[in-house]
């Protein structure tokens, strides 16, 4: 289903908040073959790491883990992560799957094609 969304969105810019994601705002886009992910973590000190990636044509799928404390005061903190394929590839779209602390599964968090709009 997400692949179909990516096909429909090609060239249409970025969308965020994939249905079913409830882990905080996530946006993604591709600028000069570099995937940009912006995540609003619930607390300061959080980070995102890329655990796995897959390039399929002009689409990159990233599986990422969020790391950080689950307790303490809530204070949304913006995190920006960039990623480039190890091999030269022309990419236009990205699909982001994130696993939150304490969870066993990755969940679709965002899809986007082209540069992110600010």
C-alpha distances in whole Angstrom, upper triangle without the diagonal:
4,5,5,6,9,10,11,12,15,18,17,18,17,15,15,15,11,11,13,15,18,20,22,21,19,18,18,19,20,24,26,24,24,21,22,21,23,23,25,26,28,31,33,33,30,28,25,25,22,22,20,19,17,17,15,17,17,14,15,14,16,17,20,22,24,28,30,32,31,34,36,36,33,33,30,30,28,27,26,25,25,24,24,24,27,27,27,24,23,20,18,15,14,12,14,14,17,19,22,26,26,23,22,18,16,14,11,14,13,12,14,16,19,22,22,24,26
4,5,5,6,9,10,10,12,16,15,15,14,12,12,12,9,10,12,13,17,18,19,18,16,15,14,15,17,20,22,20,20,17,18,17,19,19,22,23,26,29,30,30,27,25,22,22,19,20,18,16,14,15,13,15,14,11,12,11,13,14,17,19,21,25,28,30,29,32,34,34,31,30,27,27,25,24,23,21,21,20,21,20,24,24,24,21,20,16,15,11,10,8,10,11,14,17,20,24,25,21,21,17,14,12,9,11,10,8,11,12,16,19,18,21,23
4,5,5,6,9,10,11,14,15,15,15,14,15,15,12,14,16,17,20,21,22,21,18,17,15,15,16,20,21,19,19,17,19,18,21,21,24,26,28,31,33,32,29,27,23,23,20,20,18,15,13,13,10,12,12,9,11,10,13,15,18,21,23,27,30,33,32,35,37,37,34,33,30,29,27,25,24,22,21,20,20,19,22,22,22,19,17,14,13,10,10,9,12,13,17,20,23,26,27,24,23,19,16,15,12,14,12,9,11,12,15,18,19,21,24
4,5,5,6,9,10,14,14,15,15,14,15,16,13,14,17,18,22,23,24,22,20,18,17,17,18,21,23,21,22,19,21,21,23,23,26,28,30,33,35,35,31,30,26,26,23,24,21,19,17,16,13,14,14,12,14,14,17,19,21,24,26,30,33,35,34,37,39,39,35,35,31,31,29,28,26,25,24,23,23,22,26,25,25,21,19,17,15,12,13,12,15,16,20,22,25,29,30,27,26,22,19,17,14,16,14,11,12,13,16,19,20,22,25
4,5,5,6,9,12,11,12,11,10,12,13,10,12,15,16,19,21,21,19,17,15,14,14,16,19,21,20,20,17,19,18,20,21,23,25,27,31,32,33,29,27,24,25,22,23,21,19,17,17,15,15,14,12,14,13,16,18,20,23,24,28,30,33,32,35,37,36,32,32,28,28,26,25,23,23,22,21,22,22,25,25,25,21,19,16,14,11,11,10,13,15,18,21,23,27,29,26,25,22,19,16,12,13,11,8,9,10,14,17,17,18,21
4,5,5,6,9,10,11,10,10,12,14,12,14,17,17,20,21,21,19,16,14,12,12,13,16,18,16,17,14,16,16,18,20,23,25,28,30,31,32,28,26,23,23,20,22,19,16,15,13,12,12,10,8,11,11,14,16,19,22,24,27,30,33,32,35,37,36,33,32,28,28,25,24,22,21,19,19,19,19,22,22,21,18,15,12,10,7,8,8,12,14,18,21,23,27,29,26,26,22,19,16,13,13,11,7,7,7,11,14,15,17,20
4,6,6,9,10,12,13,13,15,17,15,17,20,20,24,25,25,23,20,18,16,14,15,18,19,17,19,17,19,19,22,23,26,29,31,34,35,35,32,30,26,26,24,25,22,19,17,15,12,11,10,9,13,14,17,20,22,26,27,31,34,36,36,39,41,40,36,35,32,31,28,27,25,24,22,21,21,20,24,23,22,18,16,13,11,9,11,12,15,18,21,24,27,31,33,29,29,25,22,20,16,17,14,11,10,9,12,16,17,19,23
4,6,9,8,11,12,12,14,16,14,16,19,20,23,25,24,22,20,17,16,15,16,19,21,19,21,19,20,20,22,24,26,29,31,34,35,36,33,31,28,28,26,27,25,22,20,18,16,15,13,13,16,16,19,22,24,27,28,32,34,37,36,39,41,40,36,35,31,31,28,28,26,25,24,23,23,23,27,26,25,21,18,16,13,11,13,13,17,19,22,26,28,32,34,31,30,26,23,21,17,18,15,11,11,10,13,16,17,18,21
4,6,5,7,8,9,12,14,13,15,19,19,22,23,22,19,17,14,13,12,13,16,18,17,18,16,17,17,19,21,23,26,29,31,32,33,30,28,25,26,24,25,23,21,19,17,16,15,13,12,14,15,18,20,22,25,26,30,32,35,34,37,38,37,33,32,28,28,25,24,22,22,21,21,21,21,25,25,23,20,17,14,10,9,11,12,15,18,21,24,26,30,32,29,29,26,22,20,16,16,12,9,8,7,9,12,13,14,18
4,6,8,9,11,14,17,16,19,22,21,25,25,24,21,19,16,13,11,11,14,15,14,16,15,16,17,20,22,25,27,30,33,34,34,31,29,26,26,23,25,23,20,18,16,14,12,10,10,13,15,18,21,23,26,27,31,33,36,36,39,40,39,35,34,30,29,26,25,22,22,20,19,19,19,23,22,20,17,14,11,8,7,10,12,16,19,22,26,28,32,34,31,31,27,24,22,18,18,14,11,8,6,8,11,13,15,18
4,6,9,11,15,18,18,21,24,23,26,26,25,22,19,16,14,11,11,12,14,14,15,15,16,18,19,22,25,28,31,33,34,34,31,29,26,27,25,27,25,22,20,18,17,15,12,12,15,17,19,23,24,27,28,32,34,37,37,40,40,39,36,34,30,29,26,25,22,22,20,20,19,20,24,23,21,17,14,12,8,9,12,14,17,21,24,27,30,33,36,33,33,30,26,24,20,20,16,12,9,6,6,9,11,13,16
4,7,9,12,16,16,18,22,21,24,24,23,20,17,14,13,11,12,13,16,16,17,16,16,17,18,21,23,26,29,32,32,33,30,28,26,27,25,27,26,23,22,20,19,18,14,14,16,18,20,23,24,27,28,31,33,36,35,38,39,37,33,32,28,27,24,24,21,22,20,21,21,22,26,26,24,20,17,14,11,10,13,15,17,20,23,27,28,32,35,32,33,29,26,23,19,18,14,11,8,7,7,9,10,11,14
4,7,10,14,15,18,21,20,22,22,20,17,15,11,10,7,9,11,14,14,14,13,13,14,15,17,20,23,26,28,29,29,27,25,23,24,23,25,24,21,21,19,19,18,14,14,15,17,18,21,22,25,25,28,30,33,33,35,35,34,30,28,25,24,20,20,18,18,17,18,19,20,24,24,22,19,16,13,10,9,11,13,15,19,21,25,26,30,32,30,31,28,24,22,18,16,12,10,6,5,5,6,6,7,11
4,7,10,11,15,18,16,18,18,17,13,11,7,7,6,9,11,15,15,14,12,11,11,12,14,16,19,22,25,25,26,24,22,20,21,20,23,22,19,19,18,19,18,15,13,14,15,16,18,19,21,21,25,26,29,29,31,32,30,27,25,21,21,17,17,15,16,15,17,18,20,23,24,23,20,17,14,11,9,9,11,12,16,17,21,22,26,29,27,27,24,21,18,15,13,9,7,4,5,7,7,5,7,10
4,7,8,11,14,13,15,16,14,11,9,7,8,8,12,15,18,18,17,14,13,12,12,13,15,18,21,24,25,26,23,22,20,21,20,23,22,20,20,19,19,20,17,15,15,15,16,18,18,20,20,24,25,28,27,30,30,29,25,24,20,20,17,17,16,17,17,18,20,22,25,26,25,22,20,16,13,11,10,10,12,14,16,20,21,24,27,25,26,22,19,16,13,10,7,6,5,8,10,11,8,9,12
4,6,9,12,10,12,12,11,8,6,5,7,10,13,16,20,19,17,14,13,10,10,10,12,15,17,20,22,23,20,19,17,19,19,21,21,19,20,20,21,21,19,16,16,15,15,16,16,18,17,21,22,24,23,26,27,25,22,21,17,17,15,15,14,15,17,18,20,22,25,27,26,24,22,18,16,13,11,10,10,12,13,17,17,21,23,21,23,20,16,14,10,8,5,6,7,11,13,13,10,11,12
4,6,8,6,8,9,9,6,6,7,10,13,16,19,23,22,20,17,15,12,12,11,12,14,15,19,21,22,19,19,17,19,19,21,21,20,21,22,22,23,21,18,17,16,16,16,16,17,16,20,21,23,21,24,25,24,20,19,16,17,15,16,16,17,19,20,22,24,27,29,29,26,25,21,19,15,13,11,10,11,12,15,15,19,21,19,20,17,15,11,9,6,6,8,10,14,16,16,14,14,15
4,6,6,9,11,11,10,9,10,11,14,17,20,24,22,21,17,16,14,14,13,15,16,18,21,24,24,21,20,18,19,19,20,19,19,19,20,20,21,20,16,16,14,14,15,15,17,17,20,22,24,22,25,27,26,23,22,19,20,18,18,18,18,20,20,22,23,27,28,28,25,24,20,18,14,12,10,9,10,11,14,15,19,21,18,19,16,13,9,6,5,5,7,10,14,17,17,15,17,18
4,6,9,11,12,12,12,13,15,18,21,24,27,26,24,21,20,17,17,16,17,18,19,23,25,26,23,23,21,22,21,22,22,21,22,23,22,24,23,19,19,17,17,17,18,19,19,22,24,25,23,26,27,27,23,24,21,22,21,21,22,22,23,24,26,27,30,31,31,29,27,24,21,18,16,13,13,12,13,15,16,20,21,18,19,16,14,10,8,8,9,11,14,17,20,21,19,20,21
4,6,9,11,12,12,15,17,20,23,26,29,27,26,22,21,18,18,16,17,17,18,21,24,25,22,22,19,21,21,21,21,21,22,24,23,26,25,21,20,17,17,16,16,17,17,20,21,23,20,23,25,25,22,23,20,21,21,21,22,22,24,24,27,27,30,32,33,30,29,25,24,20,18,14,13,11,12,13,14,17,18,15,16,13,12,8,8,8,10,13,16,20,23,24,21,23,23
4,6,8,9,9,12,14,17,21,24,27,25,23,20,18,15,15,12,13,13,14,18,20,21,18,18,16,18,18,19,19,19,21,22,23,25,24,20,19,16,15,14,14,14,14,17,18,19,17,20,22,22,19,19,17,18,17,17,18,19,21,21,24,25,28,30,31,28,28,24,22,19,16,13,11,9,9,11,11,14,16,13,15,12,10,7,6,5,8,12,15,19,21,22,19,20,21
4,6,8,10,13,16,19,23,26,29,28,25,22,20,16,15,12,12,12,11,15,18,20,16,17,16,19,19,20,21,22,24,26,26,29,27,24,22,19,18,16,15,15,13,16,16,17,15,17,19,18,15,16,14,16,16,17,18,19,22,23,26,28,30,33,33,31,31,27,25,22,19,16,14,12,11,11,10,13,15,13,15,14,12,9,10,8,11,15,17,21,24,23,20,22,21
4,7,8,12,15,18,22,24,28,26,24,20,18,14,13,9,9,8,8,12,15,16,13,14,13,15,17,18,19,20,23,25,26,28,27,23,21,18,16,15,13,12,10,12,13,14,12,15,16,16,13,14,11,13,13,13,16,16,19,21,24,26,28,31,32,30,30,26,25,21,18,16,13,11,9,9,7,10,12,11,14,13,11,9,10,8,11,15,17,21,23,23,20,21,20
4,6,10,13,17,20,23,26,25,22,19,16,13,10,7,6,6,7,11,13,15,12,13,13,16,18,19,21,22,24,25,27,29,27,23,21,19,17,16,14,14,11,13,13,15,13,15,16,15,12,12,9,10,10,11,14,15,18,20,24,26,29,31,32,30,29,25,24,21,18,16,13,13,11,12,10,13,15,15,18,16,14,12,12,9,11,14,16,20,22,21,17,18,17
4,7,10,14,17,20,23,23,20,17,14,11,8,6,5,8,10,13,15,16,14,14,14,17,18,20,21,21,23,24,25,27,24,21,20,18,17,16,15,15,13,16,16,18,17,19,19,18,14,13,10,11,9,11,12,14,17,19,22,24,27,30,30,28,27,23,21,18,16,14,12,13,12,14,13,16,19,18,20,18,16,13,12,8,9,12,13,17,18,17,14,14,14
4,7,11,14,16,20,19,17,13,11,7,6,4,7,9,12,15,16,17,14,13,12,14,15,17,18,18,19,20,22,23,21,18,16,15,13,13,12,13,12,15,16,18,18,21,21,20,17,16,12,12,10,10,10,11,13,15,18,21,24,26,26,24,23,19,18,15,12,11,9,10,10,13,13,16,19,18,19,17,14,12,10,6,6,9,10,14,15,14,11,13,13
4,7,11,13,17,16,14,11,8,6,5,7,9,12,15,18,18,19,16,15,13,15,15,18,18,17,19,19,20,21,18,15,14,14,13,14,13,15,14,18,19,22,22,24,25,24,20,18,15,14,11,11,10,11,12,14,17,19,22,24,24,22,20,17,15,12,10,10,9,11,12,15,16,19,22,21,22,20,16,14,12,8,6,7,7,11,12,11,8,10,10
4,7,10,13,13,10,7,6,5,6,9,12,15,18,20,20,21,18,16,13,15,14,17,16,15,16,15,17,18,15,12,11,11,11,13,13,15,15,19,21,24,24,27,27,26,23,21,18,16,13,12,10,10,10,11,13,15,19,21,20,18,16,13,11,9,7,8,7,11,12,16,17,20,23,22,23,20,16,15,12,9,6,6,5,8,9,8,7,10,11
4,7,10,10,8,6,5,7,9,12,15,18,21,23,23,23,21,19,16,17,16,18,18,15,16,15,16,16,12,11,10,12,12,15,15,18,19,22,24,27,27,30,31,30,27,25,21,19,16,14,11,11,10,11,12,14,18,19,18,15,13,10,8,7,6,9,10,14,15,19,21,24,27,25,26,23,19,18,15,13,9,8,5,5,5,5,5,9,11
4,7,6,5,5,6,9,12,15,18,21,24,26,26,25,23,20,17,17,16,19,17,15,15,13,14,14,10,10,9,12,12,16,16,20,20,23,26,29,30,33,33,33,30,27,24,22,18,16,13,12,9,9,10,12,15,16,14,12,10,7,6,6,7,10,12,16,18,21,23,26,29,27,28,25,21,20,17,16,12,10,7,6,5,5,7,11,13
4,6,5,7,7,11,13,17,20,22,26,27,26,26,24,21,19,19,18,21,20,17,17,15,17,16,13,13,12,15,16,19,19,22,23,25,27,31,32,35,35,34,31,29,25,23,19,17,13,13,10,10,10,13,16,16,14,13,10,9,8,10,11,14,15,19,21,24,26,28,32,30,31,28,24,24,21,19,16,14,11,9,6,5,8,11,13
4,5,8,10,14,16,20,23,26,29,30,29,28,26,23,21,21,19,22,21,18,18,15,17,15,12,13,13,16,17,21,21,24,25,27,30,33,35,37,38,37,34,32,28,26,22,20,16,15,11,11,9,12,14,14,11,10,8,8,9,11,13,16,18,21,23,26,28,31,34,33,33,30,27,26,23,22,19,17,14,12,9,9,12,15,17
4,7,10,13,16,19,23,25,29,30,29,28,26,22,20,19,16,19,17,14,14,11,13,12,9,10,10,13,14,18,18,22,23,26,29,32,33,36,37,37,34,32,28,26,22,20,16,14,10,9,7,8,11,11,9,7,6,5,7,9,10,14,15,19,21,24,26,29,32,30,30,27,24,24,21,20,17,15,13,11,9,10,13,16,18
4,6,10,13,16,20,22,25,26,25,24,22,19,16,15,14,17,16,13,14,12,15,15,12,11,10,12,12,16,16,19,20,22,25,29,30,33,34,33,30,28,25,22,19,16,12,10,7,6,5,8,11,12,11,10,9,8,9,10,10,13,13,17,18,21,23,26,29,28,28,25,22,22,19,18,16,14,12,11,10,10,12,15,17
4,7,10,13,17,18,22,23,23,22,19,16,13,13,11,15,14,11,12,11,14,14,12,10,8,10,9,13,13,16,17,20,22,26,27,30,31,30,28,26,22,20,16,14,10,8,5,5,6,9,12,14,13,12,11,8,9,8,7,9,10,13,15,18,20,23,26,24,24,22,18,18,16,14,12,11,9,10,9,9,10,14,15
4,7,10,13,16,19,20,20,19,17,14,12,13,12,15,15,14,15,15,17,18,15,13,11,12,11,14,13,15,15,18,20,24,25,27,28,27,24,22,19,16,13,10,7,6,5,7,9,12,15,17,17,15,15,12,11,10,9,11,10,13,14,17,19,21,25,24,24,22,18,18,16,13,11,11,10,11,10,8,8,11,12
4,6,10,12,16,17,17,17,14,12,9,11,11,14,15,14,16,16,18,20,17,14,12,12,10,12,10,12,12,15,17,20,21,24,25,24,21,19,16,14,10,8,6,5,6,8,12,14,17,20,20,18,17,14,14,12,9,10,8,11,11,14,15,18,21,20,21,19,16,15,13,10,9,10,10,12,12,11,9,12,13
4,7,9,13,14,14,15,12,11,10,12,13,17,18,17,19,20,22,23,20,18,16,15,13,14,12,13,12,15,16,19,19,22,22,21,18,16,12,10,7,6,5,7,9,12,15,18,21,23,23,22,21,18,17,15,12,13,10,13,12,15,15,18,21,20,22,20,17,16,14,11,10,12,11,14,14,12,10,12,11
4,6,9,11,12,13,10,9,8,12,13,16,18,18,20,21,23,25,23,20,17,16,14,14,11,12,9,12,13,15,16,18,19,18,15,13,9,8,6,5,7,8,12,14,18,20,23,26,26,24,24,21,20,17,14,14,11,12,10,13,12,14,18,17,19,18,15,14,13,10,10,13,14,17,17,16,13,14,13
4,7,9,10,11,9,10,11,14,16,19,21,21,24,25,27,29,26,23,21,20,17,17,14,14,11,13,12,14,14,16,16,15,11,9,6,5,4,6,9,11,15,18,21,24,26,29,30,28,28,24,23,21,18,17,14,15,13,14,13,15,18,18,21,20,17,16,15,12,12,16,16,20,20,18,15,16,14
4,6,7,9,6,8,9,13,16,18,20,21,24,26,28,30,28,25,22,21,18,17,13,12,8,9,9,10,11,13,13,12,9,8,5,5,6,7,10,12,16,18,22,25,27,30,31,30,29,26,25,23,20,18,15,15,12,13,10,11,15,15,18,18,16,15,16,13,14,18,19,22,23,21,18,20,18
4,7,9,8,11,13,16,19,21,23,25,28,29,32,34,32,28,26,24,21,19,16,14,11,11,9,9,9,10,10,9,6,6,5,6,9,10,14,16,20,22,26,28,31,34,34,33,33,30,29,26,23,21,18,17,14,14,11,12,14,16,19,19,18,17,18,15,17,21,22,26,27,25,22,22,20
4,6,7,10,13,16,20,21,24,26,29,31,33,36,34,30,28,26,23,21,18,15,11,10,8,7,8,9,8,7,5,5,5,6,9,11,14,16,20,23,27,29,31,34,35,34,34,31,31,28,25,24,20,20,16,16,13,12,15,17,21,21,20,20,21,18,20,23,25,28,29,26,23,24,22
4,6,9,12,16,19,21,24,26,29,31,34,36,34,31,28,26,23,22,18,16,12,11,8,9,11,11,10,9,8,7,7,5,9,9,13,15,19,22,25,28,30,33,34,34,34,31,31,29,26,25,21,21,18,18,15,14,17,19,23,23,22,22,23,20,21,24,25,28,29,26,23,24,22
4,7,10,13,17,19,22,24,28,30,33,35,33,30,27,25,22,20,16,14,11,8,6,8,11,12,11,12,12,10,10,8,10,9,13,14,18,20,24,26,28,31,32,32,33,30,30,28,25,24,21,20,17,17,14,13,16,18,21,22,21,21,23,20,22,25,26,28,29,26,24,25,23
4,7,10,14,16,19,21,24,26,29,31,30,27,23,22,18,17,13,10,7,5,4,7,10,12,12,13,12,11,10,8,9,8,11,12,16,18,21,24,25,29,30,30,30,27,27,25,22,21,17,17,13,13,11,10,14,15,18,18,17,18,19,16,18,21,23,26,26,24,22,24,22
4,7,10,13,16,17,21,23,26,28,27,24,20,19,15,14,10,8,6,5,7,10,13,15,16,17,15,14,12,10,10,7,9,9,12,14,18,20,21,25,26,26,27,24,25,22,19,18,15,15,12,12,11,11,14,15,17,17,16,17,18,15,17,19,21,23,24,22,20,22,21
4,7,9,12,14,17,19,22,25,23,20,17,15,11,10,6,6,5,6,9,13,14,18,19,20,18,17,14,12,11,8,9,7,10,11,15,17,19,22,23,23,24,21,21,19,16,15,11,11,9,9,10,11,14,14,16,15,13,14,15,13,14,16,18,20,21,20,18,21,20
4,6,9,11,15,17,20,23,22,19,15,14,10,9,5,5,7,8,11,15,17,20,22,23,21,20,18,16,14,11,11,8,10,10,13,15,16,19,21,21,22,20,21,19,16,15,12,11,9,10,11,12,15,15,15,15,13,15,15,14,15,17,19,21,22,21,20,23,23
4,6,7,11,14,17,19,19,16,12,10,7,6,4,7,9,11,15,18,20,23,25,26,24,23,21,19,17,13,12,9,10,8,11,12,13,16,18,18,19,17,18,16,13,12,10,10,9,10,13,14,17,16,15,14,12,14,14,14,14,16,17,19,20,20,19,23,23
4,7,11,14,17,20,20,17,13,11,8,6,5,7,10,12,16,19,20,24,26,28,26,26,23,21,20,17,16,13,13,11,13,13,14,17,20,19,21,19,21,18,15,14,11,10,10,10,13,14,16,14,13,12,10,13,14,15,16,17,19,21,23,23,23,26,27
4,7,10,13,17,17,14,11,8,6,5,7,10,13,15,19,23,23,27,29,31,29,28,26,24,22,19,18,14,14,11,12,11,12,15,17,16,18,16,18,16,13,12,11,10,11,12,15,17,18,16,15,13,11,14,14,15,16,16,18,20,21,22,22,26,27
4,7,10,13,13,11,7,6,5,6,9,12,15,18,22,25,26,30,32,33,30,30,27,25,22,19,17,14,13,10,10,8,10,12,14,13,15,13,15,13,10,10,10,10,12,14,17,19,21,19,18,15,13,14,14,15,15,14,16,17,18,19,20,24,25
4,6,10,11,8,6,5,7,9,12,15,19,21,25,29,29,33,35,36,33,32,29,28,25,22,20,17,15,12,11,9,11,11,13,11,13,11,13,12,10,10,11,12,14,16,20,22,24,22,20,17,15,16,14,16,15,14,15,16,18,20,21,24,26
4,6,7,6,4,6,9,12,15,18,21,24,28,31,32,35,37,38,35,34,31,29,26,23,21,17,15,12,10,8,10,10,11,8,10,8,11,10,9,10,12,14,17,19,23,26,27,25,23,21,18,18,16,18,16,14,14,14,16,18,19,23,25
4,6,5,6,8,11,14,17,21,24,27,30,34,34,38,40,40,37,36,33,31,28,26,23,20,18,15,14,11,14,13,13,10,10,9,11,10,10,11,14,15,19,21,25,28,29,27,25,22,19,19,17,18,17,14,15,14,16,19,20,24,27
4,6,8,11,14,17,20,24,27,30,33,37,37,40,42,42,39,38,35,33,30,27,24,22,19,16,14,12,14,13,12,8,8,7,9,10,11,13,16,18,22,24,28,31,33,30,28,25,22,22,19,21,18,15,15,13,15,18,20,23,26
4,7,10,13,17,19,23,25,29,32,35,36,39,40,40,37,36,32,30,27,25,22,19,17,14,13,11,14,13,12,8,6,4,5,6,9,11,14,17,21,24,27,30,32,30,28,25,22,21,18,19,16,13,12,10,11,14,17,20,23
4,7,10,13,16,20,22,25,28,32,32,35,37,37,34,33,29,28,24,22,19,17,15,13,12,11,14,14,13,10,9,6,6,5,6,8,11,13,17,20,23,26,28,26,25,22,18,18,15,15,13,10,10,9,11,14,15,19,22
4,6,10,12,16,19,22,25,29,29,33,34,34,31,30,27,25,22,20,17,14,12,10,9,8,12,12,13,10,10,7,8,6,5,6,8,11,14,17,20,23,25,23,22,19,16,16,13,14,12,10,10,10,12,14,15,19,21
4,7,10,13,16,19,23,26,26,30,32,32,29,29,25,24,21,19,17,14,13,11,12,11,14,15,16,13,14,11,11,9,6,5,6,8,11,14,17,20,22,19,18,15,12,12,10,11,10,9,11,12,14,16,17,20,22
4,6,10,13,16,19,23,23,27,29,29,26,26,23,21,19,16,14,11,11,9,11,11,13,15,17,15,16,13,14,11,8,6,5,6,8,11,14,17,19,17,16,14,10,11,10,10,10,10,12,14,16,17,17,20,22
4,7,10,13,17,20,20,24,26,27,25,25,22,21,19,16,15,13,13,12,14,14,15,18,20,18,19,16,17,14,11,9,6,5,6,8,11,14,16,13,12,10,7,9,9,10,11,12,15,17,19,20,19,23,24
4,7,10,13,17,17,21,23,24,22,21,19,17,16,13,13,10,12,11,14,15,16,19,21,20,21,18,19,16,12,11,7,6,5,6,9,11,14,12,12,11,8,10,10,10,12,13,16,18,20,20,19,22,22
4,6,10,13,14,18,20,21,19,19,17,16,15,13,14,12,14,14,17,18,19,23,24,24,25,22,23,20,16,14,10,8,6,5,6,8,10,10,10,10,8,10,12,11,14,16,19,22,23,23,21,24,24
4,7,10,11,14,16,17,16,16,14,13,12,10,12,11,14,15,19,20,22,25,27,26,27,24,24,21,18,16,12,10,7,6,5,6,10,10,12,12,10,12,13,12,14,17,19,22,24,23,21,23,23
4,7,9,12,14,16,15,15,14,13,14,11,14,13,16,17,21,23,24,27,29,29,30,27,27,25,21,19,16,14,10,9,7,6,9,11,13,14,13,15,17,15,18,21,23,26,27,26,24,26,25
4,6,9,11,13,12,13,12,11,13,12,15,15,19,20,24,26,27,31,32,32,33,30,30,28,24,22,19,17,13,12,9,7,10,13,15,17,16,17,19,17,20,23,25,28,29,28,25,27,26
4,6,7,10,10,12,13,13,15,15,18,19,22,24,28,30,31,34,36,36,36,33,33,31,27,25,22,20,16,14,11,8,10,13,16,18,18,19,21,20,22,26,28,31,32,31,28,30,28
4,7,9,9,12,13,14,16,16,20,21,24,26,29,31,33,36,38,37,37,34,34,31,27,25,21,19,16,13,10,7,9,12,15,17,17,18,20,19,22,25,28,31,33,31,29,30,28
4,7,8,11,13,15,18,18,22,23,27,29,32,34,36,39,41,40,41,37,37,34,31,29,25,23,19,17,13,11,12,15,19,21,21,21,24,22,25,29,31,34,36,34,31,32,30
4,6,9,12,13,17,18,22,24,27,30,33,36,37,41,42,41,42,39,38,35,32,30,27,25,21,20,16,14,16,19,22,24,24,24,26,24,26,30,32,35,36,34,31,32,29
4,6,10,12,15,17,21,24,27,30,34,36,38,41,42,41,41,38,37,35,32,30,27,26,22,21,17,16,18,21,24,25,25,24,26,23,26,29,31,34,35,33,29,30,27
4,6,9,13,15,19,21,25,27,31,34,36,39,40,39,38,35,34,31,28,27,24,23,20,19,16,15,17,19,23,23,23,22,23,20,22,26,27,31,32,29,26,26,24
4,6,10,13,16,19,23,26,29,32,34,37,38,37,37,34,32,30,27,26,23,23,20,20,17,17,19,21,25,25,23,23,23,20,21,25,26,29,29,27,24,24,21
4,7,10,13,16,20,23,26,29,31,34,35,34,33,30,29,26,24,23,20,20,17,18,15,16,19,20,23,23,21,20,20,17,18,21,22,25,26,23,20,20,18
4,7,10,13,17,20,24,27,29,32,32,31,31,28,27,25,22,22,19,19,16,17,15,16,19,20,23,23,21,20,20,17,18,21,21,24,24,22,18,19,16
4,7,10,13,17,20,23,26,29,29,28,27,24,23,22,19,19,16,17,15,17,16,17,21,21,24,23,20,19,19,15,15,18,18,21,21,18,15,16,13
4,7,10,13,17,20,22,25,26,25,25,22,21,20,17,17,14,15,13,15,14,16,19,20,22,21,18,18,18,14,14,17,17,19,19,17,15,16,14
4,7,10,14,17,19,22,22,22,21,19,18,17,15,15,13,15,14,16,16,18,22,22,23,22,19,19,17,14,14,15,15,17,16,14,12,14,13
4,7,10,14,16,19,19,19,19,16,17,15,13,14,12,13,13,15,16,18,21,21,22,20,17,18,17,14,14,15,14,16,16,14,13,16,15
4,7,10,13,15,15,15,15,13,14,14,11,13,12,15,15,17,19,21,24,23,24,22,19,19,18,16,14,15,14,15,14,12,12,16,16
4,7,9,12,12,12,13,11,13,12,10,12,11,14,15,17,19,21,24,23,23,21,18,19,17,16,15,15,14,15,14,14,14,18,19
4,6,8,9,9,10,9,12,12,11,14,14,16,17,20,22,24,27,26,26,24,20,21,20,19,17,16,15,15,14,14,16,20,21
4,5,6,7,9,9,12,13,12,14,14,17,18,21,23,26,28,27,26,23,20,22,20,20,18,17,16,16,16,17,19,22,24
4,7,8,12,12,16,16,15,17,17,19,21,23,25,27,29,28,27,25,22,24,23,23,22,21,20,20,20,20,22,26,27
4,6,10,11,15,16,16,18,19,21,23,25,28,30,32,31,29,27,25,26,24,25,23,22,21,20,20,21,23,27,29
4,7,9,13,15,16,19,20,22,25,27,30,32,35,33,32,30,26,27,25,25,23,21,20,18,18,19,21,25,27
4,6,10,12,13,16,18,20,23,26,29,31,34,32,30,28,25,25,23,23,21,18,17,15,15,16,19,23,25
4,7,10,12,15,18,21,23,26,29,32,35,33,32,29,25,25,23,23,20,17,15,12,12,14,17,20,23
4,6,8,11,14,17,20,23,26,29,32,29,29,26,22,22,19,19,16,13,11,9,9,11,14,17,20
4,7,11,13,17,20,23,26,29,32,30,29,26,22,21,18,18,14,11,9,6,6,9,11,15,18
4,7,10,14,17,20,23,26,29,26,26,23,19,18,14,14,11,7,6,4,6,9,11,14,17
4,6,10,13,16,19,22,25,22,22,19,15,14,11,11,8,6,5,6,9,11,11,15,17
4,7,10,14,16,20,22,19,19,16,12,11,8,8,6,4,7,9,12,14,13,17,19
4,7,10,13,16,18,16,16,13,9,8,6,6,5,6,9,12,14,15,14,17,18
4,7,10,13,15,13,12,9,6,5,4,5,7,9,12,15,18,19,17,20,21
4,6,10,12,10,10,8,5,5,6,6,9,12,15,18,20,20,19,21,22
4,7,8,6,7,6,4,6,9,9,13,15,18,22,24,24,22,25,25
4,6,6,8,8,8,9,11,11,14,17,20,24,26,25,23,25,25
4,6,8,10,11,12,15,15,18,21,24,27,29,28,26,28,28
4,7,9,11,13,16,17,20,23,26,30,32,32,29,32,31
4,6,8,10,13,14,18,21,24,28,30,30,28,30,30
4,7,10,13,15,19,21,25,28,30,31,29,32,32
4,6,10,12,15,18,21,24,27,28,26,29,30
4,7,9,12,14,18,21,23,24,23,25,26
4,6,9,12,16,19,22,23,21,23,24
4,6,8,12,15,18,19,18,20,22
4,7,11,14,17,17,15,17,18
4,7,10,13,14,12,14,16
4,7,10,12,11,13,16
4,7,8,8,10,13
4,7,8,11,14
4,7,9,13
4,6,9
4,6
4
